[in-house]
Structures are given as C-alpha cells and as structure tokens.
Amino acid sequence: MSVSKRIYTSSFLCFASKNKNPVSEYIISISTKVQKSAVKRNRIKRIIREALRQLLPTLPSPVDCRIFVKKDCSGKKTQDVLKELEVLKTV
C-alpha cells in the first residue's frame, strides 16, 4: 500500500490510497470497545460493506481502504453510512 490519506468522518477513520491492482480492496475493523455484542458488530460491518458495494463503482480508480469504526453506528442505515463514505471519492 502506498502513502495513505487519512479521512475522518463522524463515525469512521479511513486510511485510503490508490491501488495499482484493477480491484479495490477494503478492511473493516470494529473494536469491542465500540460495541460489545458480536451480533451488532457484524451488523455494522454488513451495513458498511453494502455501502461500499454501492460506492466502489463510482470511484475514479481502484482504492485500498482501511475503515475503523470510531463510535457505535448500529442505528444508522446504509444510506447514512454511504453519505459518510462519499469522502472516499477525494482519494
């Protein structure tokens, strides 16, 4: 991974960089400090993955992205997360 750009949103910390491969890659990390329940952590990951699935075709080039969840966003819907992750288009 080349030099990463740090992107801060209200719920996420993202490290993103352009990828030389033709495929975008991403990692989602959520700590037990953010949400104790594994079921809720997995739900948050599913919501983020769905938002990324919708966002990736609109990105100008393949991106490597590491997403760290900063606070509990289990009440958010996919569209809310998608709006927050739109900043990845600036990479």
Summary of the structure (lengths in Angstrom):
residues: 91
radius of gyration: 12.6
end to end distance: 13.5
largest distance: 36.6
contacts: 246
relative contact order: 0.30
helix: 37%
strand: 25%
